[in-house]
Each structure stands twice: as structure tokens, then as C-alpha cells.
Amino acid sequence: MFHRREAVPFAFVAEADAFRSNVTPPPRVRPSRSQLAGRVLVGLTVVGGLVGSLLFGLPALETDRTPAHSQKSEASQGR
């Protein structure tokens, strides 16, 4: 009355070597010089944008307590 169960639920995994395909994938196409130059320019633009945002953004993030120039209205100076 006992039914035989497979030890491995996916028995086809063990037989995968028998069903290997002999079809080779096509060779990878190498990018042309213009494509490489375009990728380099895009990369440099992205890196330049990040560096520029850091250069312009870091002064705004400083926690200096004394401001470089105080903003006082003309009305408060006349008193």
C-alpha cells in the first residue's frame, strides 16, 4: 500500500546533461569607436554633474555659525 516517492522532487535536474544543446550563441558584437566615444562622453557628463553638484552644494551644507555677511535691513541701521 505504500507508494514510492521520488527522492528529488525535480528529477529532470539530474538528467540535464543529457539534454544539453549543441547550438552556440552568436558572437558578441563589439561596439564601434563612435559608440565607445559616446559612452565615454555620457559617463564623463554624469561624473562631471555629480562633482559639480558637490562643489556647489557643499557650501550650503556647512554648519558655520558666523555667516560671511550679515543681512541687516536699512531700517534697523538707522536707529
Secondary structure by P-SEA (a helix, b strand, c coil): cbbbbbcccccccccccccccccccccbbbbcaaaaaaaaaaaaaaaaaaaaaaaaccccccccccccbbbbccccccc
